[in-house]
Amino acid sequence: MTEQPVCLTLIVPRQLRDEVFDYLAERADLISGFSASAGTGHGADVRLHTAAERVKGHADQAIVQVILAGSDAGRLLEGLRVSFAGTRLVYWTTPVTEFGRID
């Protein structure tokens, strides 16, 4: 990766988890993999979809992180905007100062 890498973070509602994971897996032209963990969404803008979420007071979500070149992040976001229009996926990017593997 010669271009400055970024970390793209996606906050994915539980109902879209598998669909977003499948979409990312199909984008091998842009990413080699991603990490995901469970999260909970809190706040006025968070939709509580199920009775259980309303009782708990938070939404079940997946937090997805992808390290990729900045221009590839833009291309991936364009595709996500088309494929997941209206779903209110939350995202942000942050610069990555170092990335590698310890073998």
DAGI-V755245 format. One record per pair of residues at least 6 apart in sequence whose ideal C-beta (glycine too) atoms are under 6 Angstrom apart, sorted by the first residue. I is the first residue (numbers start at 1). J is the second residue. If there is no record, write none. Layout:
I:J
I:J
//
This chain:
1:69
3:69
3:70
4:70
5:67
5:96
5:99
6:70
6:73
6:93
6:95
6:96
7:65
7:67
7:94
7:96
8:66
8:73
8:93
9:65
9:92
10:64
10:91
11:61
11:90
12:20
12:62
12:64
13:61
14:60
17:62
23:83
24:34
30:72
30:75
30:76
31:66
31:68
34:64
34:66
35:65
36:62
36:64
37:63
39:61
39:63
40:58
41:58
41:59
41:61
42:58
46:59
48:54
48:59
53:59
67:96
67:99
73:93
//
